[in-house]
């Protein structure tokens, strides 16, 4: 005899850890470049190794992995977000929209019901809990104490699209294995893994001066999107917190028109300062 579970409603969903105080910050932690996820260093991509491999200089490698073009100013994406911490193991849908160096909007949903929305502008953060119908607001400076991450929208843009690049102000040393380049700083606290077959950054990891692993970001499943090759899986782990998160993009649209960053919250919704958490 077949049995069916009752139809779920928004109120019956298990939002044990409120979306606005947990999952939205987690996404920001990932996007803004906090201690991230690790997988194999040898993320692969199709193609042949260039004839000069493994003898490229750091400057040649940097030049082959350019930052996002100035013409790329915004994107919209539909993604699946998986979060694993000691307290939770969850997956959510995310509607992500961002204007480069400006606003980042995210709407989370689960089983077709909205759980929360987040809007980050250059100077403020707004986190709306759809179930509790409450809004937490504050300046970026306050949100930095609430979110353990440097809140810089330009960094979020590059991290969400997998377009991070080694900075020009560092004297990078170069090593190679049979298929990848590794750019490391003088004390080996930062290391970039570059696949020379596609000139993608496939991993970034950061250690403390004592050698503890603080952060790894990994980019894989590259696919063409409007003339660019972008990762459709972006993975992060924070070893010190035993936290893991992964964004799996179902679709990405570059430079779409008519994007709305309206949080859509009534003026009557109670507001709580982020600092009061």
C-alpha positions in Angstrom: 0.0 0.0 0.0 1.4 3.3 -1.0 1.6 6.2 1.4 2.2 9.9 0.8 3.7 12.5 3.0 1.5 15.5 3.7 2.0 18.5 1.4 4.7 20.7 3.0 3.9 24.3 3.7 6.3 27.2 4.3 5.6 27.1 8.0 6.1 23.3 8.3 9.6 23.4 6.7 12.4 22.8 9.1 14.3 26.1 9.2 16.2 25.1 12.3 18.9 27.6 11.5 17.3 30.7 10.0 18.3 31.4 6.5 19.1 35.0 7.0 21.4 34.5 9.9 23.1 31.3 8.7 22.8 30.5 5.0 23.1 34.0 3.6 26.3 34.7 5.6 27.7 31.3 4.4 27.2 32.3 0.8 28.9 35.6 1.5 31.7 33.9 3.2 32.2 31.7 0.1 31.8 34.5 -2.4 34.0 36.9 -0.6 36.9 34.6 -0.2 37.0 33.1 3.3 38.5 29.7 4.1 37.0 27.5 1.4 36.7 24.0 0.2 39.3 21.6 -0.9 39.3 18.8 -3.4 42.1 17.3 -5.4 44.7 19.8 -6.5 44.5 18.2 -9.9 41.2 19.5 -11.3 41.5 18.7 -14.9 40.1 20.2 -18.1 40.2 18.9 -21.7 42.8 20.1 -24.1 46.5 19.9 -24.8 49.4 21.3 -22.7 51.0 24.3 -24.4 54.4 23.6 -26.0 56.2 25.8 -23.5 54.9 23.9 -20.5 56.4 23.6 -17.8 58.7 26.6 -18.5 56.3 29.6 -18.3 57.3 32.4 -16.0 54.9 33.8 -13.3 54.3 36.9 -15.4 53.4 34.8 -18.4 51.0 32.7 -16.4 49.4 35.8 -14.9 49.0 37.3 -18.3 47.3 34.1 -19.6 44.8 34.2 -16.7 43.3 37.7 -17.1 40.8 39.3 -14.7 37.2 39.8 -15.7 37.0 42.1 -18.7 35.7 45.6 -18.1 32.8 44.9 -20.4 31.5 42.2 -17.9 29.4 44.3 -15.5 26.7 42.0 -14.2 25.4 38.5 -14.1 22.4 36.5 -13.1 22.4 32.8 -12.1 20.3 30.0 -10.9 22.2 27.7 -8.5 22.0 24.9 -6.0 23.8 25.7 -2.8 24.9 22.8 -0.5 26.1 23.7 3.0 27.6 21.3 5.5 28.7 22.3 9.0 28.8 20.5 12.3 25.2 21.8 12.8 23.6 21.3 9.4 23.7 19.5 6.1 21.4 21.3 3.7 20.8 22.1 0.1 18.9 25.2 -1.2 18.1 26.9 -4.4 19.6 30.3 -5.0 18.6 33.1 -7.3 21.8 35.2 -7.6 22.1 38.6 -9.2 25.1 40.9 -9.1 26.1 44.3 -10.5 29.9 44.4 -10.5 31.3 46.6 -7.7 27.7 47.5 -6.7 24.8 45.4 -5.5 24.6 41.6 -4.8 21.1 40.1 -4.4 20.4 36.5 -3.4 17.0 34.8 -2.9 17.0 31.4 -1.2 14.2 28.8 -1.5 13.6 25.3 -0.4 10.9 23.0 -1.8 9.4 25.9 -3.7 9.1 28.1 -0.6 11.2 31.2 -0.1 13.4 31.2 3.0 15.2 34.5 2.8 16.6 37.3 0.7 19.8 39.3 1.0 20.9 42.5 -0.6 24.4 43.9 -0.3 25.2 47.4 -1.5 28.6 49.1 -1.4 27.8 50.5 2.0 25.0 48.4 3.6 23.7 44.8 4.1 20.0 43.8 4.3 19.0 40.3 5.4 15.3 39.4 5.2 13.9 36.3 6.9 10.8 35.5 4.8 9.3 33.1 7.3 9.7 35.4 10.3 9.1 38.5 8.2 12.0 40.3 9.9 14.7 42.4 8.4 18.2 42.8 9.7 20.1 45.9 8.4 23.5 47.5 9.0 26.4 49.2 7.4 29.2 47.1 5.8 31.4 47.8 8.9 28.9 46.2 11.2 28.2 43.3 8.8 32.0 42.5 8.8 31.7 41.7 12.5 28.6 39.5 11.8 30.1 37.9 8.7 33.7 36.6 9.1 34.7 37.9 5.7 36.0 41.1 4.1 32.9 42.4 2.4 34.1 43.8 -0.9 31.6 43.4 -3.7 34.4 43.3 -6.4 35.8 40.2 -4.7 32.4 38.6 -4.5 31.9 39.1 -8.2 35.1 37.4 -9.2 34.7 34.6 -6.7 31.2 33.7 -7.7 32.2 33.5 -11.4 35.5 31.8 -10.8 37.5 34.7 -12.3 40.0 35.3 -9.5 43.6 35.9 -10.5 47.0 36.1 -8.8 47.7 39.6 -7.8 50.4 41.6 -9.6 52.2 42.9 -6.5 53.6 39.5 -5.3 56.8 37.9 -6.4 55.3 34.5 -7.2 57.5 31.4 -7.4 56.4 28.8 -10.0 56.5 25.0 -9.7 54.7 22.4 -11.9 53.7 18.8 -12.0 52.7 16.9 -15.0 49.6 19.0 -15.8 49.4 22.1 -13.6 51.3 25.2 -12.5 51.5 26.3 -8.9 52.2 29.9 -8.0 53.2 30.4 -4.4 54.2 33.5 -2.4 57.5 33.7 -0.5 56.3 32.0 2.7 53.9 29.6 0.9 50.9 30.9 2.7 49.1 31.5 -0.6 49.1 29.2 -3.6 47.2 29.3 -6.9 46.7 26.2 -9.1 46.5 27.0 -12.8 45.5 24.5 -15.5 47.6 25.6 -18.5 45.4 23.7 -21.0 42.7 26.2 -20.5 44.5 28.9 -18.3 41.9 28.6 -15.6 42.6 29.1 -12.0 41.2 25.8 -10.6 42.2 26.2 -7.0 43.3 28.8 -4.5 44.5 27.9 -1.0 45.7 29.9 1.9 47.6 28.8 5.1 48.5 30.6 8.2 52.2 31.4 8.9 52.3 28.3 11.2 51.1 26.1 8.3 47.4 25.6 9.3 45.1 25.3 6.3 42.7 28.3 6.4 41.1 28.4 3.0 40.7 26.6 -0.2 38.4 27.6 -3.1 38.0 25.2 -6.0 36.5 25.8 -9.5 35.5 23.0 -11.8 33.1 21.9 -14.5 34.0 24.7 -16.9 31.4 25.4 -19.6 31.1 28.1 -22.3 28.9 31.0 -21.3 28.5 33.7 -23.9 32.1 33.5 -25.1 33.7 32.9 -21.7 34.6 29.6 -20.0 33.1 29.7 -16.5 33.1 27.1 -13.7 29.6 25.7 -13.0 30.8 24.2 -9.7 32.4 26.4 -7.1 33.4 24.7 -3.9 34.7 25.9 -0.6 35.7 24.5 2.8 36.7 26.2 6.1 38.7 23.6 7.9 38.9 25.5 11.2 35.1 25.5 11.4 34.6 22.1 9.6 32.4 24.0 7.1 31.8 23.1 3.5 29.7 24.8 0.8 29.2 24.2 -2.9 27.5 26.3 -5.6 26.3 24.3 -8.6 25.1 26.6 -11.3 22.2 25.5 -13.4 22.4 28.6 -15.6 24.5 31.7 -15.8 23.6 34.8 -17.9 26.2 37.5 -18.4 25.3 41.2 -18.7 21.5 40.6 -18.6 19.3 43.7 -18.9 16.5 44.6 -16.6 17.8 43.0 -13.4 16.0 44.1 -10.3 17.9 44.4 -7.0 14.7 45.4 -5.1 14.5 43.6 -1.8 10.7 43.8 -2.0 10.2 44.3 1.8 7.3 46.3 3.1 8.2 49.5 5.2 6.2 47.9 8.0 8.5 44.9 8.4 10.4 45.1 11.8 14.0 46.0 11.4 16.8 44.8 13.7 20.4 46.2 13.5 22.9 43.5 12.5 25.1 44.6 15.4 22.5 43.4 17.9 22.9 39.7 17.0 
